[in-house]
């Protein structure tokens, strides 16, 4: 007796693995096909040996149980977020957020940024400083209307403190009002740009930013902002975009308070998972003296960021393109990594 084997060849594609999940990552009954694929919810690796299929997910730094919606170890960054449980997953906002590795983005120090710049062929302090300026101002420009390469602004205080030059300052960026006016006159258009009293200055440094820093550069900015504010309803503000190890001296904070200028600091971070740079929320710097305007400051928050502003990839075309553009106009305080 002969057996005849009929072989049917097909180019049809079959589904080996698929799954629908609850918001916290539980695999839904009847809607999961397990084909041996080892990755599951949010593309994280599953650890099925102890708790069963899909009930334990490895987020590199911590293990997540989707049935509880919690991690099983304490967040290493719990002290930064006292309003959260140290075991919370994705900020308990699972429709809006994901948790890349169970860990926050990593702060970027001046030393680490110098190493990145060196990888792009930049070793000169001025070049590194300019790259940091381009990167951080570019991040702000993702969410704010900001102009760069502004004019010099005279500071009588800086002139007096230095006993001469430099007597002016140039912020790296100035925020403008969204209400840009255009007027049509025949075949020509005229545009009026409304500048705000919010300046940005980038600093990639391992030094403290003090009253005397770089021949009173930041002191001069605070002075020029305070003297140049025309509208009584406006509170001038200076946001310092820094590497993560930068400390703002108490003397500079007090000077800003006495001048009625809001002083913020926003630090650079790097997300290894997404290969992107970002800036933290601006943190208001107050010294504890002359705080009569604090209530106004908090109720009239100006230039608020949304958690982190993301920009560019570490090895992507954006940062490489920036590294090729180190040109710029004359500045009394050129960008410098010091």
LODONU-517911 format. One record per residue (C-alpha): residue in one letter; residue number from 1; x, y, z; chain. Coordinates in steps of 0.25 Angstrom, whole numbers. Example, Ala and Ser with C-alpha at 12.3 -4.5 7.8 and 13.67 -1.06 7.14 Angstrom:
+------+-----+-------+-------+-------+-------+
! rest !  nr !     x !     y !     z ! kette !
+------+-----+-------+-------+-------+-------+
!    a !   1 !    49 !   -18 !    31 !     A !
!    s !   2 !    55 !    -4 !    29 !     A !
+------+-----+-------+-------+-------+-------+
This chain:
+------+-----+-------+-------+-------+-------+
! rest !  nr !     x !     y !     z ! kette !
+------+-----+-------+-------+-------+-------+
!    x !   1 !     0 !     0 !     0 !     A !
!    x !   2 !     5 !    13 !    -4 !     A !
!    x !   3 !     3 !    26 !     4 !     A !
!    x !   4 !     2 !    39 !    -5 !     A !
!    x !   5 !     6 !    52 !     2 !     A !
!    x !   6 !     0 !    64 !    -4 !     A !
!    x !   7 !     8 !    77 !     0 !     A !
!    x !   8 !     1 !    90 !    -2 !     A !
!    x !   9 !    10 !   102 !    -2 !     A !
!    x !  10 !     5 !   116 !     2 !     A !
!    x !  11 !    10 !   130 !     3 !     A !
!    x !  12 !    -1 !   133 !    13 !     A !
!    x !  13 !     4 !   140 !    26 !     A !
!    x !  14 !    -1 !   134 !    39 !     A !
!    x !  15 !    -1 !   141 !    53 !     A !
!    x !  16 !     7 !   134 !    63 !     A !
!    x !  17 !     7 !   145 !    75 !     A !
!    x !  18 !    -3 !   156 !    78 !     A !
!    x !  19 !   -10 !   161 !    90 !     A !
!    x !  20 !   -19 !   172 !    95 !     A !
!    x !  21 !   -16 !   178 !   109 !     A !
!    x !  22 !   -23 !   185 !   120 !     A !
!    x !  23 !   -18 !   199 !   123 !     A !
!    x !  24 !    -8 !   194 !   133 !     A !
!    x !  25 !    -3 !   182 !   124 !     A !
!    x !  26 !   -12 !   170 !   127 !     A !
!    x !  27 !   -13 !   161 !   115 !     A !
!    x !  28 !   -28 !   160 !   113 !     A !
!    x !  29 !   -35 !   146 !   113 !     A !
!    x !  30 !   -39 !   141 !    99 !     A !
!    x !  31 !   -31 !   152 !    92 !     A !
!    x !  32 !   -17 !   147 !    93 !     A !
!    x !  33 !   -10 !   137 !    84 !     A !
!    x !  34 !     3 !   132 !    90 !     A !
!    x !  35 !    14 !   128 !    80 !     A !
!    x !  36 !    26 !   128 !    89 !     A !
!    x !  37 !    30 !   143 !    87 !     A !
!    x !  38 !    37 !   147 !    99 !     A !
!    x !  39 !    33 !   162 !    99 !     A !
!    x !  40 !    20 !   167 !   103 !     A !
!    x !  41 !    13 !   180 !   109 !     A !
!    x !  42 !    20 !   192 !   104 !     A !
!    x !  43 !    30 !   183 !    97 !     A !
!    x !  44 !    37 !   179 !   110 !     A !
!    x !  45 !    42 !   165 !   113 !     A !
!    x !  46 !    33 !   156 !   120 !     A !
!    x !  47 !    37 !   147 !   132 !     A !
!    x !  48 !    26 !   136 !   132 !     A !
!    x !  49 !    33 !   125 !   140 !     A !
!    x !  50 !    28 !   129 !   154 !     A !
!    x !  51 !    14 !   136 !   152 !     A !
!    x !  52 !    10 !   131 !   139 !     A !
!    x !  53 !     8 !   137 !   125 !     A !
!    x !  54 !     9 !   152 !   124 !     A !
!    x !  55 !     8 !   154 !   139 !     A !
!    x !  56 !    22 !   159 !   142 !     A !
!    x !  57 !    29 !   169 !   132 !     A !
!    x !  58 !    44 !   173 !   133 !     A !
!    x !  59 !    46 !   188 !   132 !     A !
!    x !  60 !    61 !   187 !   133 !     A !
!    x !  61 !    62 !   194 !   146 !     A !
!    x !  62 !    50 !   188 !   153 !     A !
!    x !  63 !    39 !   177 !   151 !     A !
!    x !  64 !    25 !   181 !   148 !     A !
!    x !  65 !    12 !   173 !   152 !     A !
!    x !  66 !     1 !   177 !   142 !     A !
!    x !  67 !   -10 !   171 !   151 !     A !
!    x !  68 !    -6 !   181 !   162 !     A !
!    x !  69 !    -1 !   192 !   153 !     A !
!    x !  70 !    11 !   193 !   162 !     A !
!    x !  71 !    26 !   191 !   162 !     A !
!    x !  72 !    31 !   181 !   173 !     A !
!    x !  73 !    43 !   190 !   177 !     A !
!    x !  74 !    45 !   204 !   182 !     A !
!    x !  75 !    47 !   215 !   171 !     A !
!    x !  76 !    62 !   219 !   172 !     A !
!    x !  77 !    57 !   234 !   170 !     A !
!    x !  78 !    46 !   233 !   180 !     A !
!    x !  79 !    51 !   245 !   188 !     A !
!    x !  80 !    49 !   254 !   175 !     A !
!    x !  81 !    34 !   250 !   175 !     A !
!    x !  82 !    29 !   251 !   189 !     A !
!    x !  83 !    15 !   252 !   184 !     A !
!    x !  84 !    16 !   238 !   177 !     A !
!    x !  85 !    16 !   224 !   184 !     A !
!    x !  86 !    30 !   219 !   182 !     A !
!    x !  87 !    24 !   207 !   175 !     A !
!    x !  88 !    15 !   214 !   165 !     A !
!    x !  89 !    15 !   211 !   150 !     A !
!    x !  90 !    15 !   222 !   139 !     A !
!    x !  91 !    11 !   232 !   149 !     A !
!    x !  92 !    -3 !   225 !   150 !     A !
!    x !  93 !    -6 !   232 !   137 !     A !
!    x !  94 !    -6 !   219 !   128 !     A !
!    x !  95 !   -14 !   225 !   117 !     A !
!    x !  96 !    -5 !   237 !   115 !     A !
!    x !  97 !     9 !   231 !   119 !     A !
!    x !  98 !    18 !   219 !   118 !     A !
!    x !  99 !    29 !   215 !   127 !     A !
!    x ! 100 !    42 !   213 !   118 !     A !
!    x ! 101 !    51 !   206 !   128 !     A !
!    x ! 102 !    45 !   208 !   142 !     A !
!    x ! 103 !    55 !   220 !   143 !     A !
!    x ! 104 !    55 !   234 !   140 !     A !
!    x ! 105 !    64 !   241 !   129 !     A !
!    x ! 106 !    78 !   243 !   133 !     A !
!    x ! 107 !    84 !   257 !   137 !     A !
!    x ! 108 !    95 !   262 !   127 !     A !
!    x ! 109 !   107 !   268 !   135 !     A !
!    x ! 110 !   117 !   277 !   128 !     A !
!    x ! 111 !   127 !   266 !   127 !     A !
!    x ! 112 !   117 !   257 !   120 !     A !
!    x ! 113 !   113 !   267 !   110 !     A !
!    x ! 114 !   128 !   270 !   107 !     A !
!    x ! 115 !   130 !   255 !   104 !     A !
!    x ! 116 !   118 !   255 !    95 !     A !
!    x ! 117 !   123 !   268 !    88 !     A !
!    x ! 118 !   137 !   261 !    87 !     A !
!    x ! 119 !   130 !   250 !    79 !     A !
!    x ! 120 !   125 !   260 !    69 !     A !
!    x ! 121 !   139 !   265 !    67 !     A !
!    x ! 122 !   138 !   277 !    76 !     A !
!    x ! 123 !   149 !   280 !    87 !     A !
!    x ! 124 !   150 !   295 !    88 !     A !
!    x ! 125 !   143 !   301 !    99 !     A !
!    x ! 126 !   136 !   311 !    91 !     A !
!    x ! 127 !   131 !   301 !    81 !     A !
!    x ! 128 !   125 !   292 !    92 !     A !
!    x ! 129 !   119 !   304 !    99 !     A !
!    x ! 130 !   112 !   308 !    86 !     A !
!    x ! 131 !   107 !   294 !    83 !     A !
!    x ! 132 !   101 !   294 !    97 !     A !
!    x ! 133 !    95 !   307 !    94 !     A !
!    x ! 134 !    89 !   303 !    81 !     A !
!    x ! 135 !    84 !   290 !    87 !     A !
!    x ! 136 !    77 !   296 !    99 !     A !
!    x ! 137 !    71 !   308 !    92 !     A !
!    x ! 138 !    66 !   298 !    81 !     A !
!    x ! 139 !    59 !   290 !    91 !     A !
!    x ! 140 !    52 !   302 !    97 !     A !
!    x ! 141 !    48 !   306 !    82 !     A !
!    x ! 142 !    41 !   293 !    81 !     A !
!    x ! 143 !    30 !   299 !    90 !     A !
!    x ! 144 !    32 !   314 !    91 !     A !
!    x ! 145 !    34 !   325 !    81 !     A !
!    x ! 146 !    48 !   329 !    84 !     A !
!    x ! 147 !    58 !   338 !    76 !     A !
!    x ! 148 !    73 !   336 !    76 !     A !
!    x ! 149 !    85 !   345 !    74 !     A !
!    x ! 150 !    79 !   357 !    80 !     A !
!    x ! 151 !    84 !   371 !    81 !     A !
!    x ! 152 !    93 !   375 !    93 !     A !
!    x ! 153 !    86 !   381 !   105 !     A !
!    x ! 154 !    93 !   392 !   113 !     A !
!    x ! 155 !    95 !   390 !   128 !     A !
!    x ! 156 !    99 !   401 !   137 !     A !
!    x ! 157 !   101 !   392 !   148 !     A !
!    x ! 158 !   111 !   383 !   140 !     A !
!    x ! 159 !   118 !   396 !   136 !     A !
!    x ! 160 !   120 !   400 !   150 !     A !
!    x ! 161 !   124 !   387 !   156 !     A !
!    x ! 162 !   134 !   385 !   145 !     A !
!    x ! 163 !   139 !   399 !   145 !     A !
!    x ! 164 !   137 !   399 !   130 !     A !
!    x ! 165 !   136 !   388 !   119 !     A !
!    x ! 166 !   128 !   379 !   117 !     A !
!    x ! 167 !   116 !   388 !   120 !     A !
!    x ! 168 !   106 !   381 !   112 !     A !
!    x ! 169 !    99 !   367 !   112 !     A !
!    x ! 170 !    93 !   358 !   101 !     A !
!    x ! 171 !    84 !   347 !   105 !     A !
!    x ! 172 !    84 !   334 !    97 !     A !
!    x ! 173 !    69 !   335 !    94 !     A !
!    x ! 174 !    57 !   345 !    97 !     A !
!    x ! 175 !    43 !   340 !    97 !     A !
!    x ! 176 !    33 !   347 !    88 !     A !
!    x ! 177 !    18 !   349 !    90 !     A !
!    x ! 178 !    10 !   340 !    81 !     A !
!    x ! 179 !     2 !   353 !    77 !     A !
!    x ! 180 !    11 !   356 !    65 !     A !
!    x ! 181 !     4 !   367 !    57 !     A !
!    x ! 182 !     4 !   368 !    42 !     A !
!    x ! 183 !    -1 !   380 !    34 !     A !
!    x ! 184 !    -3 !   380 !    19 !     A !
!    x ! 185 !     0 !   393 !    11 !     A !
!    x ! 186 !    -2 !   392 !    -3 !     A !
!    x ! 187 !     8 !   381 !    -8 !     A !
!    x ! 188 !    16 !   381 !     5 !     A !
!    x ! 189 !    14 !   375 !    18 !     A !
!    x ! 190 !    20 !   381 !    31 !     A !
!    x ! 191 !    22 !   371 !    43 !     A !
!    x ! 192 !    22 !   376 !    58 !     A !
!    x ! 193 !    28 !   366 !    68 !     A !
!    x ! 194 !    25 !   368 !    82 !     A !
!    x ! 195 !    37 !   364 !    91 !     A !
!    x ! 196 !    34 !   359 !   105 !     A !
!    x ! 197 !    42 !   361 !   118 !     A !
!    x ! 198 !    47 !   347 !   118 !     A !
!    x ! 199 !    61 !   344 !   115 !     A !
!    x ! 200 !    69 !   330 !   113 !     A !
!    x ! 201 !    83 !   328 !   116 !     A !
!    x ! 202 !    91 !   314 !   113 !     A !
!    x ! 203 !   102 !   310 !   123 !     A !
!    x ! 204 !   110 !   297 !   121 !     A !
!    x ! 205 !   119 !   299 !   133 !     A !
!    x ! 206 !   124 !   292 !   145 !     A !
!    x ! 207 !   125 !   305 !   153 !     A !
!    x ! 208 !   115 !   312 !   162 !     A !
!    x ! 209 !   107 !   323 !   155 !     A !
!    x ! 210 !   110 !   334 !   165 !     A !
!    x ! 211 !   108 !   350 !   166 !     A !
!    x ! 212 !   123 !   351 !   160 !     A !
!    x ! 213 !   122 !   340 !   150 !     A !
!    x ! 214 !   129 !   344 !   137 !     A !
!    x ! 215 !   131 !   359 !   140 !     A !
!    x ! 216 !   116 !   360 !   146 !     A !
!    x ! 217 !   110 !   355 !   133 !     A !
!    x ! 218 !    97 !   349 !   140 !     A !
!    x ! 219 !    97 !   361 !   149 !     A !
!    x ! 220 !    97 !   370 !   137 !     A !
!    x ! 221 !    85 !   362 !   131 !     A !
!    x ! 222 !    77 !   363 !   143 !     A !
!    x ! 223 !    80 !   378 !   144 !     A !
!    x ! 224 !    77 !   380 !   129 !     A !
!    x ! 225 !    64 !   372 !   130 !     A !
!    x ! 226 !    59 !   380 !   142 !     A !
!    x ! 227 !    62 !   394 !   136 !     A !
!    x ! 228 !    57 !   390 !   123 !     A !
!    x ! 229 !    43 !   385 !   127 !     A !
!    x ! 230 !    33 !   396 !   123 !     A !
!    x ! 231 !    20 !   389 !   127 !     A !
!    x ! 232 !    16 !   389 !   142 !     A !
!    x ! 233 !     8 !   377 !   140 !     A !
!    x ! 234 !    20 !   369 !   135 !     A !
!    x ! 235 !    30 !   362 !   144 !     A !
!    x ! 236 !    43 !   360 !   137 !     A !
!    x ! 237 !    49 !   346 !   137 !     A !
!    x ! 238 !    62 !   340 !   134 !     A !
!    x ! 239 !    63 !   325 !   131 !     A !
!    x ! 240 !    77 !   318 !   132 !     A !
!    x ! 241 !    78 !   306 !   123 !     A !
!    x ! 242 !    89 !   298 !   130 !     A !
!    x ! 243 !    96 !   284 !   131 !     A !
!    x ! 244 !    91 !   277 !   143 !     A !
!    x ! 245 !   103 !   279 !   152 !     A !
!    x ! 246 !   102 !   295 !   152 !     A !
!    x ! 247 !    99 !   302 !   165 !     A !
!    x ! 248 !    93 !   316 !   165 !     A !
!    x ! 249 !    99 !   324 !   177 !     A !
!    x ! 250 !    91 !   330 !   188 !     A !
!    x ! 251 !    97 !   344 !   185 !     A !
!    x ! 252 !    91 !   343 !   170 !     A !
!    x ! 253 !    78 !   339 !   175 !     A !
!    x ! 254 !    77 !   350 !   185 !     A !
!    x ! 255 !    81 !   360 !   175 !     A !
!    x ! 256 !    70 !   355 !   166 !     A !
!    x ! 257 !    60 !   356 !   177 !     A !
!    x ! 258 !    64 !   370 !   181 !     A !
!    x ! 259 !    62 !   374 !   166 !     A !
!    x ! 260 !    49 !   367 !   165 !     A !
!    x ! 261 !    53 !   358 !   154 !     A !
!    x ! 262 !    49 !   343 !   154 !     A !
!    x ! 263 !    61 !   334 !   153 !     A !
!    x ! 264 !    58 !   320 !   148 !     A !
!    x ! 265 !    68 !   308 !   145 !     A !
!    x ! 266 !    65 !   297 !   135 !     A !
!    x ! 267 !    75 !   285 !   134 !     A !
!    x ! 268 !    78 !   276 !   122 !     A !
!    x ! 269 !    75 !   261 !   123 !     A !
!    x ! 270 !    77 !   250 !   114 !     A !
!    x ! 271 !    67 !   238 !   111 !     A !
!    x ! 272 !    76 !   226 !   108 !     A !
!    x ! 273 !    63 !   218 !   104 !     A !
!    x ! 274 !    59 !   228 !    93 !     A !
!    x ! 275 !    72 !   234 !    90 !     A !
!    x ! 276 !    67 !   248 !    92 !     A !
!    x ! 277 !    71 !   260 !   100 !     A !
!    x ! 278 !    61 !   268 !   108 !     A !
!    x ! 279 !    60 !   280 !   118 !     A !
!    x ! 280 !    54 !   279 !   132 !     A !
!    x ! 281 !    43 !   288 !   137 !     A !
!    x ! 282 !    48 !   301 !   141 !     A !
!    x ! 283 !    50 !   302 !   156 !     A !
!    x ! 284 !    48 !   316 !   162 !     A !
!    x ! 285 !    60 !   320 !   170 !     A !
!    x ! 286 !    57 !   328 !   182 !     A !
!    x ! 287 !    67 !   333 !   193 !     A !
!    x ! 288 !    57 !   335 !   205 !     A !
!    x ! 289 !    58 !   350 !   205 !     A !
!    x ! 290 !    50 !   361 !   199 !     A !
!    x ! 291 !    39 !   351 !   194 !     A !
!    x ! 292 !    27 !   361 !   193 !     A !
!    x ! 293 !    25 !   357 !   179 !     A !
!    x ! 294 !    25 !   342 !   181 !     A !
!    x ! 295 !    10 !   341 !   181 !     A !
!    x ! 296 !    10 !   348 !   167 !     A !
!    x ! 297 !    21 !   339 !   162 !     A !
!    x ! 298 !    13 !   326 !   166 !     A !
!    x ! 299 !     0 !   331 !   160 !     A !
!    x ! 300 !     6 !   338 !   148 !     A !
!    x ! 301 !    15 !   326 !   144 !     A !
!    x ! 302 !    21 !   330 !   131 !     A !
!    x ! 303 !    28 !   321 !   121 !     A !
!    x ! 304 !    23 !   308 !   127 !     A !
!    x ! 305 !    29 !   295 !   122 !     A !
!    x ! 306 !    21 !   282 !   121 !     A !
!    x ! 307 !    29 !   272 !   129 !     A !
!    x ! 308 !    41 !   270 !   120 !     A !
!    x ! 309 !    43 !   276 !   106 !     A !
!    x ! 310 !    49 !   266 !    97 !     A !
!    x ! 311 !    59 !   270 !    85 !     A !
!    x ! 312 !    68 !   262 !    76 !     A !
!    x ! 313 !    75 !   249 !    77 !     A !
!    x ! 314 !    89 !   248 !    83 !     A !
!    x ! 315 !    95 !   241 !    70 !     A !
!    x ! 316 !    84 !   247 !    60 !     A !
!    x ! 317 !    85 !   258 !    49 !     A !
!    x ! 318 !    80 !   269 !    58 !     A !
!    x ! 319 !    92 !   269 !    68 !     A !
!    x ! 320 !   102 !   266 !    57 !     A !
!    x ! 321 !    96 !   278 !    48 !     A !
!    x ! 322 !    98 !   287 !    61 !     A !
!    x ! 323 !   112 !   283 !    62 !     A !
!    x ! 324 !   115 !   288 !    48 !     A !
!    x ! 325 !   109 !   302 !    51 !     A !
!    x ! 326 !   118 !   309 !    61 !     A !
!    x ! 327 !   117 !   323 !    55 !     A !
!    x ! 328 !   110 !   335 !    62 !     A !
!    x ! 329 !   111 !   350 !    63 !     A !
!    x ! 330 !   120 !   358 !    73 !     A !
!    x ! 331 !   115 !   355 !    87 !     A !
!    x ! 332 !   121 !   362 !   100 !     A !
!    x ! 333 !   120 !   348 !   106 !     A !
!    x ! 334 !   122 !   337 !    96 !     A !
!    x ! 335 !   117 !   323 !    99 !     A !
!    x ! 336 !   128 !   315 !   106 !     A !
!    x ! 337 !   129 !   302 !   113 !     A !
!    x ! 338 !   136 !   306 !   126 !     A !
+------+-----+-------+-------+-------+-------+
